Structures are given as C-alpha cells and as structure tokens.
Amino acid sequence: MTTISFTAKTCIVCRAEHEYTEIDSTMVFGSPDLDSRPPEMMRSTIFAWVQCCPACGYCAEDVSKAPKQAKVIVKSTQYQAQLADPAMPELANHFFMPGDDS
C-alpha cells in the first residue's frame, strides 16, 4: 500500500508557499519496465517524485532546498521556455533540465 501526505513548503527560489504531495511509504513488486520505470505500486507515485513550484517553476525533490545556482537557472529564458513547451508533457518537464541532452 502507498501512503501520501500533503505538506506546506516555501520555495527556496521565490519564497512562495504551496502545498506539495509527499510519499510517506510505498511498495515495489515485480520487475521494472523496459523503459526503466519501477514496478507498481512505486510507478504510480511518479507524480510526487519532483515538486514544482507553481509560482516560479522551480522543480526539485524538495523545493525548500536548492543549490546556489538554482535562482539563476530558474529565471533563465531557456528554463522558462522549456517549462512552457507544449511539446513536452508537464510531468516529464518536471524531470527535465534545460541543456540536458540525455
């Protein structure tokens, strides 16, 4: 069984406070998919692996923490353009870093 909770956090980049989903616990049964996604039940928690601030777009495992260069990256034209790119699904975009060719 998977359990989740909702926690208010302040974005380290823009200081906006929002509620984020956190995974308290989950189980894994079986093998990963060929595309490397984990087996169920963990696969169904992918939506909560990365938190994305709705105010500035900062995406991280925990929006209340960031490396020093995060503010510069989030405010960059390239980062904001990637977040707004309609060709990329929203959830995938949260995992994607502009300039990342992987």
C-alpha positions as CSV (number, residue, x, y, z in Angstrom):
1,M,0.0,0.0,0.0
2,T,1.1,3.5,-0.8
3,T,0.5,6.4,1.7
4,I,0.9,10.0,0.8
5,S,0.7,13.3,2.7
6,F,0.4,16.9,1.9
7,T,2.9,19.4,3.3
8,A,3.2,23.2,3.0
9,K,6.6,24.3,1.9
10,T,8.2,27.6,1.0
11,C,10.0,27.6,-2.4
12,I,13.7,28.5,-1.8
13,V,13.8,30.4,-5.2
14,C,10.8,32.7,-5.0
15,R,9.7,32.3,-1.3
16,A,6.1,31.4,-2.4
17,E,4.4,28.9,-0.1
18,H,2.3,26.0,-1.5
19,E,1.1,22.5,-0.5
20,Y,3.1,19.6,-2.0
21,T,2.4,15.9,-2.2
22,E,4.9,13.7,-0.4
23,I,5.3,9.9,-0.4
24,D,5.3,8.5,3.1
25,S,5.6,4.9,2.0
26,T,5.1,2.6,-0.9
27,M,5.8,-1.0,-2.0
28,V,7.6,-2.4,-5.0
29,F,6.5,-5.8,-6.5
30,G,8.0,-7.2,-9.7
31,S,10.5,-6.0,-12.3
32,P,10.9,-2.6,-13.8
33,D,9.5,-1.8,-17.2
34,L,11.9,-1.9,-20.2
35,D,11.9,2.0,-20.1
36,S,13.3,1.7,-16.5
37,R,10.2,2.8,-14.7
38,P,9.9,1.0,-11.4
39,P,7.2,-1.7,-10.9
40,E,3.8,-0.9,-9.3
41,M,3.0,0.5,-6.7
42,M,6.0,2.7,-6.9
43,R,5.3,3.6,-10.5
44,S,2.0,5.2,-9.6
45,T,3.9,7.6,-7.3
46,I,5.9,9.2,-10.1
47,F,3.8,12.3,-10.0
48,A,5.1,13.1,-6.5
49,W,8.8,12.4,-7.1
50,V,9.5,16.0,-8.1
51,Q,7.9,19.1,-6.6
52,C,7.4,22.0,-8.9
53,C,6.7,25.5,-7.6
54,P,3.6,26.8,-9.4
55,A,4.8,30.4,-8.8
56,C,8.3,30.3,-10.4
57,G,8.6,26.8,-11.9
58,Y,11.5,25.6,-9.7
59,C,11.5,21.8,-9.8
60,A,13.3,19.6,-7.3
61,E,12.9,16.7,-5.0
62,D,12.3,19.3,-2.2
63,V,11.5,22.9,-3.3
64,S,12.6,24.2,0.1
65,K,16.2,23.3,-0.8
66,A,18.4,24.3,-3.8
67,P,21.9,24.6,-5.0
68,K,23.3,28.1,-5.2
69,Q,22.8,28.5,-8.9
70,A,19.1,27.5,-8.8
71,K,17.8,31.0,-8.8
72,V,19.8,32.0,-11.9
73,I,18.7,28.8,-13.8
74,V,15.0,29.1,-12.9
75,K,14.9,32.7,-14.0
76,S,16.7,32.0,-17.3
77,T,14.8,32.3,-20.6
78,Q,15.8,28.7,-21.5
79,Y,14.4,27.2,-18.3
80,Q,11.1,29.1,-18.5
81,A,10.7,28.3,-22.2
82,Q,11.2,24.6,-21.5
83,L,8.6,24.6,-18.8
84,A,6.1,26.3,-21.2
85,D,6.9,24.0,-24.2
86,P,3.6,22.3,-25.2
87,A,5.5,19.5,-26.9
88,M,6.7,18.2,-23.6
89,P,4.2,16.6,-21.1
90,E,4.0,18.6,-17.9
91,L,5.2,15.7,-15.6
92,A,8.1,14.9,-17.9
93,N,9.1,18.6,-17.9
94,H,9.4,18.5,-14.1
95,F,12.2,15.9,-14.5
96,F,13.9,17.6,-17.5
97,M,16.7,20.1,-17.1
98,P,17.2,22.5,-20.0
99,G,20.6,21.8,-21.6
100,D,20.4,18.2,-20.5
101,D,20.9,16.1,-23.7
102,S,20.1,12.8,-22.0
